[in-house]
Amino acid sequence: MDVKAPLRRFDRFQQQHRLLAAPLGVVKKFGDDEGGSMVSLIAYRAFLSLFPLLLLLTTILGYVLADDPSLRESVVDSTLSQFPVIGDQLRGGTLTGSGVALAVGIVGSLLAGLGVVLETEQTFDRVWGVAKDDRRGFVGSRLRAIGLLLVLGGLAVVSTVVSGLVSGGAHLFGPVWGLLIATALNLVVFAAVFRLLTTEQVGFRALVPGILVTTVGWEILQLLGGWYISHEVRSAPPAYGTFALVIGLLAWIHLGAFFTVLGAEANVVRERRLWPRSLLPDDRG
């Protein structure tokens, strides 16, 4: 009995139907490029960048909320109040701004964010098969990365906070308007990310599938993350709540990196017509 016969039949079937062949072509290329390793590298750098970013966020909140009781109440009711250290100070009204902490947070966030952007750019180059001699130089890639961080870092934070406020039940935005604002901001963020970090040899039109895939994926993650913190972490005991939050953040960041790399792979597959493709190693189709 040939146990591979059903697999061969499915393989032939998916190659004959675009609705299956196109996404499976993306999955195949993701595996061929060892996409899991690229995702892990981006997620690792992104997780490390959280700590200076949280310091910066804490300091900014201390300044912004000092003279705005109504905004403080909205933030306390949101998912931000569930973060360790930040949540306790938000609820207790003891969160204050600090010039030294602000400076350290800015410098630390820029350096850590620079690592995330450069790793993402290298990932996009590998996905598109850009030769090392054709890649951006040391200075050019870092100047581009710094500009991207300065322009889009704030938009990404605002988008995440808006999604957190909406899913956490805060009334600062209506649910529909909050979702639309967050989605629009995500579209702008990822349109710029894919355009600025992808080689100039690729036109913007070829990047649209990846932008849409990544935007939808991140929006789902933001809403699920806000729900998870509001409904699961909030009801857990303090010690377990901290562990749940850290594990949730790790999973959230890893899935976010996964959607980003998957979006890049989708761009290449669509632009270069890398489908239909055989999924079996002994049949290249």
KALIN-V471895 format. One line per field, one symbol per residue. ss: DSSP state (A for helix, B for strand, O for the rest). phi: phi as a letter, one per 30 degrees, with the letter a starting at -180 (. if undefined). burial: # if it has 9 or more other ideal C-beta (glycine too) atoms within 8 Angstrom, else .. A space follows every 50 residues. Layout:
ss->???
phi->???
burial->???
This chain:
ss->OOOOAAAAAAAAAAAOOAAAAAAAAAAAAAAAOOAAAAAAAAAAAAAAAA AAAAAAAAAAAAAAOOOOAAAAAAAAOOAAAAOOOAAAAAAAOOOOOOAA AAAAAAAAAAAAAAAAAAAAAAAAAAAAOOOAAAOOOAAAAAAAAAAAAA AAAAAAAAAAAAAAAAAOOOOOOOAAAAAAAAAAAAAAAAAAAAAAAOOO OOOAAAAAAAAAAAAAAAAAAAAAAAAAAAAAAOOOOAAAAAAAAAAAAA AAAAAAAAAAAAAAAAAAAAAOOOOOOOOOOOOOO
phi->.dddeddddddddddcbddcdddddddddedddheddddddddddddddd dddddddddddeddddcbdddedddddcdddcdeidddddddicdbdbdd ddddddddddddddddddddddddddddiddedcdddedddddddddddd dcedddddddddddddddjdcdbdedddddddddddddedddedddcced dcddedceedddddddddddddddddddddccddddeeddddddddddde dddddddddddddddddddddchdadbdccdcbdh
burial->......##..#.###....###.###.###..#.#..######.###### ############..#.....##.##########..##.##....#.#... ##.##################.######.#....#.....##.######. ###.##############.#..#....##.###.###############. .#...##.#######.###.##########.###.#....##.##..### .###################....####.#.....
